[in-house]
Each structure stands twice: as C-alpha cells, then as structure tokens.
Amino acid sequence: MKIAIKYGLLITLGVVLWTVIAHLIVPNSASAVHSVGAGLFFNLLEILGILFGIREQRRSAPTSFKGGLQTGVSIATVYGFTASLFFSQVVLFAPHWVQQQPGTENQPLSQVALGAFLGLLVGAIFLGVIYSTIIAFVFALKDRRNQVS
C-alpha cells in the first residue's frame, strides 16, 4: 500500500504542477495546452507512475502478474481520487479555469465539479487498469524468459 500511495501522490503532484503552471503561462482555458497537452501529460505521468511502482514492488519481493496488476490499479486509484479532489477544489476556488471549457458555460458549478471529480476518477482507474495490465504482462513475460534461459 505504501507504493500505491507514494506513486499515486507523485502522479497527482505532477498533475497539480502542470495545471497551475499551464494556467499561469496560458490563461486561456480553451487553449490546446489545457486539453490536448494536459491529456497527453497526465497519461504519460500515469503510465510512468504505474511502471515505476510495479518495478519497485518487484524489486522488494517477487510478484506475479496478478500482484503487478493489483499494484498498478492501486496506484491509479490513489492518483484518480487525489487528482479528483484537487480538481474539485479548482472548480470551487478558481472556477474561471473550468468555465471557459467548451460545454461548461451554462452548467451550474456543482454539476461541473461533480463531472470533473467523477470523470477524472473513473478515467484514471479505467486507464490505470489498461496500463497496469500491459505493464504487468510485459514484466511477466520478462520473468518467464529469464526462467527459461
């Protein structure tokens, strides 16, 4: 569980830093920096966090595919929950960052906050399952090759 918290919070820290710096440098929330750039960066951070987390767990104790998958999903869950909390707070305390997004202009702030929270949480966990499966599978194949050799 320590690994999941460590890497989940590191991913969230990267997301928070990206968000704050991007909004300071590019104040227009409708910019591609805040949509495409953020999406690419957040996914890259999640992949790297899961990769390093599973790798650290494997170094501390031998683990199976299932163990790697559980670690990766745990990391994604911690990241999803904490990043969702951050974005909920952004909606409440800096609504101008979100209200410029297409489709949110006419929505109540509470609906935008709930959408941001659930969207990020579910998305992070869903993609975390996919990324964890691939990464754990690659590590399992590597272990199998090492056993055969």
MDTraj code that builds the backbone (N, CA, C; nanometers):
import mdtraj as md
import numpy as np

residues = "MET LYS ILE ALA ILE LYS TYR GLY LEU LEU ILE THR LEU GLY VAL VAL LEU TRP THR VAL ILE ALA HIS LEU ILE VAL PRO ASN SER ALA SER ALA VAL HIS SER VAL GLY ALA GLY LEU PHE PHE ASN LEU LEU GLU ILE LEU GLY ILE LEU PHE GLY ILE ARG GLU GLN ARG ARG SER ALA PRO THR SER PHE LYS GLY GLY LEU GLN THR GLY VAL SER ILE ALA THR VAL TYR GLY PHE THR ALA SER LEU PHE PHE SER GLN VAL VAL LEU PHE ALA PRO HIS TRP VAL GLN GLN GLN PRO GLY THR GLU ASN GLN PRO LEU SER GLN VAL ALA LEU GLY ALA PHE LEU GLY LEU LEU VAL GLY ALA ILE PHE LEU GLY VAL ILE TYR SER THR ILE ILE ALA PHE VAL PHE ALA LEU LYS ASP ARG ARG ASN GLN VAL SER".split()
xyz = np.array([
    [0.0822, -0.1198, 0.0000],
    [0.0000, 0.0000, 0.0000],
    [0.0863, 0.1258, 0.0000],
    [0.2049, 0.1168, 0.0607],
    [0.2944, 0.2323, 0.0620],
    [0.3330, 0.2726, -0.0804],
    [0.3569, 0.1732, -0.1641],
    [0.3954, 0.2005, -0.3030],
    [0.2817, 0.2709, -0.3755],
    [0.1599, 0.2251, -0.3551],
    [0.0441, 0.2864, -0.4216],
    [0.0283, 0.4321, -0.3786],
    [0.0429, 0.4577, -0.2518],
    [0.0291, 0.5956, -0.2028],
    [0.1434, 0.6821, -0.2556],
    [0.2647, 0.6296, -0.2486],
    [0.3818, 0.7055, -0.2941],
    [0.3679, 0.7453, -0.4411],
    [0.3422, 0.6487, -0.5275],
    [0.3380, 0.6779, -0.6705],
    [0.2075, 0.7462, -0.7122],
    [0.0979, 0.7146, -0.6467],
    [-0.0274, 0.7835, -0.6756],
    [-0.0177, 0.9315, -0.6435],
    [0.0441, 0.9631, -0.5295],
    [0.0603, 1.1038, -0.4916],
    [0.1638, 1.1749, -0.5794],
    [0.2660, 1.1030, -0.6239],
    [0.3632, 1.1644, -0.7152],
    [0.2975, 1.2006, -0.8485],
    [0.2127, 1.1134, -0.8992],
    [0.1401, 1.1438, -1.0231],
    [0.0526, 1.2672, -1.0007],
    [-0.0199, 1.2685, -0.8892],
    [-0.1070, 1.3823, -0.8593],
    [-0.0259, 1.5109, -0.8470],
    [0.0893, 1.5046, -0.7850],
    [0.1745, 1.6226, -0.7742],
    [0.2120, 1.6744, -0.9129],
    [0.2468, 1.5848, -1.0025],
    [0.2777, 1.6253, -1.1401],
    [0.1590, 1.6898, -1.2093],
    [0.0408, 1.6343, -1.1871],
    [-0.0816, 1.6893, -1.2455],
    [-0.1096, 1.8287, -1.1891],
    [-0.0931, 1.8437, -1.0597],
    [-0.1169, 1.9737, -0.9954],
    [-0.0179, 2.0776, -1.0497],
    [0.1089, 2.0406, -1.0557],
    [0.2098, 2.1342, -1.1066],
    [0.1804, 2.1734, -1.2508],
    [0.1476, 2.0747, -1.3349],
    [0.1143, 2.1035, -1.4746],
    [-0.0023, 2.2020, -1.4814],
    [-0.1064, 2.1739, -1.4054],
    [-0.2276, 2.2554, -1.4107],
    [-0.1989, 2.3990, -1.3689],
    [-0.1309, 2.4161, -1.2580],
    [-0.1028, 2.5507, -1.2079],
    [-0.0106, 2.6255, -1.3041],
    [0.0969, 2.5622, -1.3463],
    [0.1928, 2.6286, -1.4355],
    [0.1283, 2.6592, -1.5702],
    [0.0528, 2.5643, -1.6243],
    [-0.0117, 2.5863, -1.7541],
    [-0.1112, 2.7009, -1.7480],
    [-0.1857, 2.7126, -1.6388],
    [-0.2821, 2.8222, -1.6284],
    [-0.2142, 2.9565, -1.6022],
    [-0.0977, 2.9552, -1.5426],
    [-0.0241, 3.0801, -1.5242],
    [0.0383, 3.1268, -1.6559],
    [0.0884, 3.0320, -1.7345],
    [0.1546, 3.0670, -1.8605],
    [0.0527, 3.0936, -1.9717],
    [-0.0510, 3.0086, -1.9792],
    [-0.1535, 3.0213, -2.0833],
    [-0.2886, 3.0377, -2.0138],
    [-0.3312, 3.1602, -1.9881],
    [-0.4548, 3.1816, -1.9115],
    [-0.5825, 3.1386, -1.9831],
    [-0.5803, 3.1258, -2.1144],
    [-0.6996, 3.0863, -2.1892],
    [-0.7244, 2.9362, -2.1705],
    [-0.8271, 2.9017, -2.0931],
    [-0.8569, 2.7610, -2.0641],
    [-0.9023, 2.6830, -2.1860],
    [-0.9410, 2.7508, -2.2916],
    [-0.9841, 2.6821, -2.4135],
    [-0.8655, 2.6435, -2.5022],
    [-0.7451, 2.6801, -2.4625],
    [-0.6253, 2.6512, -2.5409],
    [-0.5974, 2.5007, -2.5474],
    [-0.5302, 2.4600, -2.6533],
    [-0.4931, 2.3186, -2.6699],
    [-0.3964, 2.2725, -2.5607],
    [-0.3248, 2.3658, -2.5007],
    [-0.2347, 2.3306, -2.3908],
    [-0.3133, 2.2665, -2.2768],
    [-0.4344, 2.3163, -2.2529],
    [-0.5152, 2.2682, -2.1413],
    [-0.5996, 2.1468, -2.1766],
    [-0.6134, 2.1155, -2.3022],
    [-0.6918, 1.9973, -2.3397],
    [-0.5990, 1.8868, -2.3892],
    [-0.5408, 1.9061, -2.5044],
    [-0.4546, 1.8030, -2.5628],
    [-0.3268, 1.7854, -2.4806],
    [-0.2613, 1.8953, -2.4495],
    [-0.1360, 1.8884, -2.3740],
    [-0.1548, 1.8246, -2.2381],
    [-0.2599, 1.8651, -2.1682],
    [-0.2863, 1.8081, -2.0362],
    [-0.3179, 1.6595, -2.0473],
    [-0.4002, 1.6220, -2.1437],
    [-0.4341, 1.4808, -2.1605],
    [-0.3121, 1.3941, -2.1859],
    [-0.2254, 1.4394, -2.2739],
    [-0.1028, 1.3641, -2.3026],
    [-0.0123, 1.3565, -2.1797],
    [0.0057, 1.4701, -2.1137],
    [0.0940, 1.4750, -1.9984],
    [0.0407, 1.3902, -1.8832],
    [-0.0891, 1.3998, -1.8545],
    [-0.1489, 1.3237, -1.7444],
    [-0.1367, 1.1737, -1.7701],
    [-0.1598, 1.1316, -1.8940],
    [-0.1487, 0.9888, -1.9254],
    [-0.0047, 0.9405, -1.9181],
    [0.0881, 1.0219, -1.9655],
    [0.2298, 0.9853, -1.9553],
    [0.2712, 0.9720, -1.8096],
    [0.2276, 1.0654, -1.7254],
    [0.2581, 1.0562, -1.5824],
    [0.1988, 0.9291, -1.5212],
    [0.0756, 0.8962, -1.5588],
    [0.0124, 0.7763, -1.5030],
    [0.0866, 0.6503, -1.5462],
    [0.1248, 0.6439, -1.6726],
    [0.2000, 0.5275, -1.7216],
    [0.3323, 0.5143, -1.6466],
    [0.4061, 0.6238, -1.6356],
    [0.5362, 0.6193, -1.5674],
    [0.5208, 0.5860, -1.4194],
    [0.4193, 0.6435, -1.3542],
    [0.3959, 0.6140, -1.2127],
    [0.3655, 0.4671, -1.1901],
    [0.2815, 0.4098, -1.2752],
    [0.2480, 0.2681, -1.2633],
    [0.3700, 0.1822, -1.2939],
    [0.4438, 0.2176, -1.3973],
    [0.5643, 0.1420, -1.4340],
    [0.6653, 0.1406, -1.3196],
    [0.6962, 0.2579, -1.2658],
    [0.7949, 0.2651, -1.1576],
    [0.7438, 0.1994, -1.0295],
    [0.6145, 0.2103, -1.0041],
    [0.5569, 0.1473, -0.8855],
    [0.5626, -0.0043, -0.8918],
    [0.5249, -0.0606, -1.0063],
    [0.5315, -0.2063, -1.0220],
    [0.6764, -0.2524, -1.0167],
    [0.7644, -0.1765, -1.0792],
    [0.9068, -0.2124, -1.0764],
    [0.9617, -0.2107, -0.9338],
    [0.9238, -0.1102, -0.8556],
    [0.9703, -0.1041, -0.7164],
    [0.9165, -0.2213, -0.6359],
    [0.7913, -0.2548, -0.6568],
    [0.7335, -0.3674, -0.5838],
    [0.8042, -0.4972, -0.6206],
    [0.8351, -0.5151, -0.7464],
    [0.9029, -0.6371, -0.7919],
    [1.0437, -0.6474, -0.7336],
    [1.1083, -0.5343, -0.7131],
    [1.2427, -0.5359, -0.6547],
    [1.2395, -0.5740, -0.5070],
    [1.1328, -0.5342, -0.4372],
    [1.1249, -0.5635, -0.2942],
    [1.0820, -0.7073, -0.2674],
    [0.9995, -0.7625, -0.3535],
    [0.9541, -0.9009, -0.3365],
    [0.9082, -0.9532, -0.4714],
    [0.9383, -1.0798, -0.5001],
    [0.8922, -1.1364, -0.6268],
    [0.7388, -1.1271, -0.6350],
    [0.6903, -1.0888, -0.7493],
    [0.5460, -1.0734, -0.7652],
    [0.5000, -1.1345, -0.8963],
    [0.3766, -1.1754, -0.8986],
    [0.3179, -1.2362, -1.0175],
    [0.2524, -1.1280, -1.1034],
    [0.1964, -1.1717, -1.2143],
    [0.1200, -1.0811, -1.2995],
    [0.0073, -1.0176, -1.2186],
    [-0.0621, -1.0998, -1.1420],
    [-0.1744, -1.0510, -1.0615],
    [-0.1280, -0.9471, -0.9596],
    [-0.0143, -0.9719, -0.8958],
    [0.0397, -0.8766, -0.7985],
    [0.0767, -0.7447, -0.8635],
    [0.1349, -0.7515, -0.9821],
    [0.1692, -0.6296, -1.0548],
    [0.0453, -0.5522, -1.0958],
    [-0.0554, -0.6267, -1.1404],
    [-0.1817, -0.5634, -1.1794],
    [-0.2477, -0.4946, -1.0597],
    [-0.2486, -0.5613, -0.9460],
    [-0.3072, -0.5017, -0.8250],
    [-0.2324, -0.3751, -0.7832],
    [-0.1016, -0.3798, -0.7904],
    [-0.0221, -0.2619, -0.7555],
    [-0.0534, -0.1458, -0.8488],
    [-0.0567, -0.1729, -0.9774],
    [-0.0853, -0.0682, -1.0751],
    [-0.2231, -0.0074, -1.0579],
    [-0.3230, -0.0910, -1.0350],
    [-0.4593, -0.0408, -1.0164],
    [-0.4679, 0.0389, -0.8859],
    [-0.3961, -0.0052, -0.7835],
    [-0.3945, 0.0698, -0.6571],
    [-0.3329, 0.2079, -0.6770],
    [-0.2260, 0.2154, -0.7527],
    [-0.1622, 0.3438, -0.7826],
    [-0.2603, 0.4333, -0.8584],
    [-0.3265, 0.3768, -0.9586],
    [-0.4222, 0.4537, -1.0383],
    [-0.5390, 0.5024, -0.9535],
    [-0.5830, 0.4218, -0.8580],
    [-0.6938, 0.4602, -0.7713],
    [-0.6547, 0.5761, -0.6803],
    [-0.5358, 0.5675, -0.6217],
    [-0.4877, 0.6771, -0.5365],
    [-0.4739, 0.8041, -0.6198],
    [-0.4143, 0.7920, -0.7367],
    [-0.3991, 0.9078, -0.8258],
    [-0.5355, 0.9642, -0.8649],
    [-0.6253, 0.8784, -0.9074],
    [-0.7571, 0.9241, -0.9512],
    [-0.8318, 0.9973, -0.8413],
    [-0.8289, 0.9414, -0.7220],
    [-0.9022, 1.0029, -0.6109],
    [-0.8404, 1.1367, -0.5707],
    [-0.7087, 1.1404, -0.5550],
    [-0.6448, 1.2650, -0.5096],
    [-0.6485, 1.3732, -0.6175],
    [-0.6302, 1.3359, -0.7429],
    [-0.6387, 1.4351, -0.8503],
    [-0.7818, 1.4859, -0.8640],
    [-0.8783, 1.3993, -0.8433],
    [-1.0186, 1.4410, -0.8481],
    [-1.0492, 1.5399, -0.7361],
    [-0.9946, 1.5148, -0.6185],
    [-1.0122, 1.6098, -0.5088],
    [-0.9524, 1.7461, -0.5444],
    [-0.8348, 1.7432, -0.6051],
    [-0.7705, 1.8685, -0.6458],
    [-0.8582, 1.9445, -0.7452],
    [-0.9065, 1.8755, -0.8480],
    [-0.9861, 1.9434, -0.9498],
    [-1.1217, 1.9887, -0.8959],
    [-1.1749, 1.9192, -0.7981],
    [-1.2980, 1.9660, -0.7335],
    [-1.2722, 2.0991, -0.6646],
    [-1.1558, 2.1107, -0.6022],
    [-1.1198, 2.2348, -0.5354],
    [-1.0936, 2.3458, -0.6372],
    [-1.0351, 2.3107, -0.7504],
    [-1.0127, 2.4098, -0.8561],
    [-1.1464, 2.4662, -0.9020],
    [-1.2447, 2.3781, -0.9201],
    [-1.3765, 2.4237, -0.9641],
    [-1.4367, 2.5197, -0.8618],
    [-1.4148, 2.4928, -0.7353],
    [-1.4731, 2.5779, -0.6314],
    [-1.3984, 2.7099, -0.6127],
    [-1.2643, 2.7047, -0.6180],
    [-1.1852, 2.8229, -0.5849],
    [-1.1299, 2.8983, -0.7058],
    [-1.1258, 2.8347, -0.8219],
    [-1.0814, 2.9021, -0.9448],
    [-1.1729, 2.8610, -1.0597],
    [-1.3020, 2.8915, -1.0469],
    [-1.3971, 2.8442, -1.1479],
    [-1.3703, 2.8982, -1.2880],
    [-1.3016, 3.0111, -1.2978],
    [-1.2717, 3.0656, -1.4300],
    [-1.1801, 2.9733, -1.5102],
    [-1.1038, 2.8863, -1.4437],
    [-1.0194, 2.7903, -1.5135],
    [-1.1046, 2.6871, -1.5865],
    [-1.2187, 2.6565, -1.5307],
    [-1.3020, 2.5498, -1.5848],
    [-1.4164, 2.6048, -1.6698],
    [-1.4698, 2.7179, -1.6344],
    [-1.5874, 2.7694, -1.7029],
    [-1.5603, 2.8137, -1.8453],
    [-1.4350, 2.8263, -1.8832],
    [-1.4029, 2.8610, -2.0214],
    [-1.3967, 2.7369, -2.1096],
    [-1.4057, 2.6197, -2.0509],
    [-1.4035, 2.4961, -2.1285],
    [-1.5318, 2.4845, -2.2100],
    [-1.5241, 2.4350, -2.3328],
    [-1.6449, 2.4203, -2.4141],
    [-1.7467, 2.3291, -2.3448],
    [-1.8720, 2.3729, -2.3412],
    [-1.9787, 2.2933, -2.2836],
    [-2.0057, 2.3184, -2.1368],
    [-1.9212, 2.3956, -2.0690],
    [-1.9414, 2.4192, -1.9258],
    [-1.9939, 2.5584, -1.8952],
    [-2.0105, 2.6420, -1.9981],
    [-2.0501, 2.7806, -1.9750],
    [-2.1873, 2.7915, -1.9084],
    [-2.2811, 2.7076, -1.9463],
    [-2.4183, 2.7185, -1.8976],
    [-2.4531, 2.6187, -1.7882],
    [-2.3560, 2.5431, -1.7415],
    [-2.3818, 2.4432, -1.6381],
    [-2.3613, 2.5042, -1.4995],
    [-2.4399, 2.4567, -1.4020],
    [-2.4158, 2.5015, -1.2645],
    [-2.2788, 2.4529, -1.2159],
    [-2.2192, 2.5301, -1.1285],
    [-2.0855, 2.4986, -1.0787],
    [-2.0805, 2.3624, -1.0108],
    [-2.1858, 2.3261, -0.9383],
    [-2.1876, 2.1955, -0.8710],
    [-2.1848, 2.0812, -0.9711],
    [-2.2526, 2.0984, -1.0842],
    [-2.2535, 1.9949, -1.1878],
    [-2.1164, 1.9846, -1.2542],
    [-2.0503, 2.0957, -1.2744],
    [-1.9152, 2.0960, -1.3314],
    [-1.8192, 2.0261, -1.2354],
    [-1.8310, 2.0565, -1.1054],
    [-1.7437, 1.9950, -1.0048],
    [-1.7643, 1.8442, -0.9990],
    [-1.8896, 1.8004, -0.9981],
    [-1.9184, 1.6573, -0.9935],
    [-1.8684, 1.5875, -1.1188],
    [-1.8885, 1.6513, -1.2334],
    [-1.8400, 1.5936, -1.3592],
    [-1.6887, 1.5819, -1.3619],
    [-1.6206, 1.6850, -1.3124],
    [-1.4738, 1.6819, -1.3082],
    [-1.4253, 1.5718, -1.2142],
    [-1.4899, 1.5613, -1.0973],
    [-1.4496, 1.4605, -0.9993],
    [-1.4700, 1.3194, -1.0540],
    [-1.5908, 1.2899, -1.0985],
    [-1.6209, 1.1540, -1.1458],
    [-1.5484, 1.1205, -1.2750],
    [-1.5384, 1.2185, -1.3645],
    [-1.4700, 1.1938, -1.4913],
    [-1.3241, 1.1577, -1.4719],
    [-1.2566, 1.2327, -1.3889],
    [-1.1151, 1.2054, -1.3651],
    [-1.0956, 1.0763, -1.2868],
    [-1.1777, 1.0534, -1.1862],
    [-1.1651, 0.9322, -1.1052],
    [-1.1869, 0.8066, -1.1892],
    [-1.2978, 0.8030, -1.2613],
    [-1.3295, 0.6850, -1.3437],
    [-1.2280, 0.6697, -1.4569],
    [-1.1918, 0.7811, -1.5197],
    [-1.0939, 0.7756, -1.6286],
    [-0.9580, 0.7266, -1.5821],
    [-0.9129, 0.7765, -1.4683],
    [-0.7819, 0.7360, -1.4161],
    [-0.7803, 0.5879, -1.3814],
    [-0.8875, 0.5394, -1.3204],
    [-0.8920, 0.3980, -1.2831],
    [-0.9048, 0.3103, -1.4079],
    [-0.9908, 0.3497, -1.5011],
    [-1.0087, 0.2717, -1.6239],
    [-0.8773, 0.2617, -1.7016],
    [-0.8134, 0.3755, -1.7248],
    [-0.6856, 0.3726, -1.7960],
    [-0.5779, 0.3045, -1.7127],
    [-0.5849, 0.3187, -1.5804],
    [-0.4896, 0.2508, -1.4929],
    [-0.4976, 0.0998, -1.5052],
    [-0.6184, 0.0474, -1.5213],
    [-0.6349, -0.0977, -1.5413],
    [-0.5680, -0.1392, -1.6723],
    [-0.5894, -0.0615, -1.7767],
    [-0.5285, -0.0942, -1.9066],
    [-0.3766, -0.0856, -1.8985],
    [-0.3255, 0.0257, -1.8466],
    [-0.1804, 0.0435, -1.8370],
    [-0.1177, -0.0625, -1.7463],
    [-0.1816, -0.0917, -1.6340],
    [-0.1293, -0.1910, -1.5402],
    [-0.1263, -0.3296, -1.6034],
    [-0.2290, -0.3624, -1.6783],
    [-0.2345, -0.4927, -1.7447],
    [-0.1180, -0.5077, -1.8416],
    [-0.0968, -0.4062, -1.9220],
    [0.0119, -0.4128, -2.0205],
    [0.1478, -0.4195, -1.9512],
    [0.1695, -0.3342, -1.8536],
    [0.2997, -0.3296, -1.7852],
    [0.3250, -0.4594, -1.7081],
    [0.2246, -0.5074, -1.6340],
    [0.2411, -0.6326, -1.5585],
    [0.2641, -0.7491, -1.6528],
    [0.1978, -0.7490, -1.7678],
    [0.2159, -0.8553, -1.8661],
    [0.3579, -0.8549, -1.9218],
    [0.4105, -0.7370, -1.9518],
    [0.5477, -0.7270, -2.0034],
    [0.6468, -0.7778, -1.8988],
    [0.6274, -0.7400, -1.7730],
    [0.7157, -0.7891, -1.6670],
    [0.7023, -0.9406, -1.6504],
    [0.5814, -0.9952, -1.6620],
    [0.5610, -1.1395, -1.6500],
    [0.6303, -1.2123, -1.7648],
    [0.6220, -1.1569, -1.8856],
    [0.6933, -1.2178, -1.9993],
    [0.8437, -1.2146, -1.9770],
    [0.8921, -1.1061, -1.9251],
    [1.0353, -1.0929, -1.8962],
    [1.0786, -1.1975, -1.7941],
    [0.9978, -1.2168, -1.6885],
    [1.0278, -1.3185, -1.5878],
    [1.0282, -1.4577, -1.6490],
    [0.9330, -1.4831, -1.7361],
    [0.9225, -1.6153, -1.7992],
    [1.0446, -1.6434, -1.8866],
    [1.0876, -1.5425, -1.9612],
    [1.2072, -1.5584, -2.0453],
    [1.3303, -1.5860, -1.9585],
    [1.3406, -1.5154, -1.8455],
    [1.4545, -1.5354, -1.7563],
    [1.4537, -1.6744, -1.6947],
    [1.3352, -1.7306, -1.6677],
    [1.3255, -1.8652, -1.6114],
    [1.3640, -1.9707, -1.7134],
    [1.3301, -1.9482, -1.8400],
    [1.3599, -2.0440, -1.9468],
    [1.5085, -2.0458, -1.9763],
    [1.5727, -1.9307, -1.9707],
    [1.7145, -1.9203, -2.0059],
    [1.8042, -1.9874, -1.9063],
])
top = md.Topology()
chain = top.add_chain()
for i, resn in enumerate(residues, 1):
    res = top.add_residue(resn, chain, resSeq=i)
    for name in ("N", "CA", "C"):
        top.add_atom(name, md.element.get_by_symbol(name[0]), res)
traj = md.Trajectory(xyz[None], top)
